[in-house]
Amino acid sequence: MTATVERMARAVGMEAFMRQERAIIARIDSRPHLAAIRCPTLVVAARLDAIMPVPWPEEIASGIPGARLAIVEDSGHIPTLEQPAETTALLADWLS
């Protein structure tokens, strides 16, 4: 997994990576605005995510009216790479 993420980072390049990091650091706290979301929403969390622990996506899902929370087991921060079949099944189920 580490090698895959490193290849992705190299492919994006240092300049783009720095822009992404600056954008993440500077973004506002959107939690107060979650209640205004009025579209169907699926919040996907990963059980083993050390960067975004499950209580955080739980808070996001609880702040959006009618949102559904799905937790990908046995995955860290990138469930689309770590558990692609489970993640795809969750998305396909939600979209249907």
Secondary structure, DSSP 8 states (H G I E B T S, - for coil): -HHHHHHHHHHH-HHHHHHHHHHHHH----GGGGGG--S--EEEEETT-SSS-THHHHHHHHHSTT-EEEEETT--S-HHHHSHHHHHHHHHHHH-
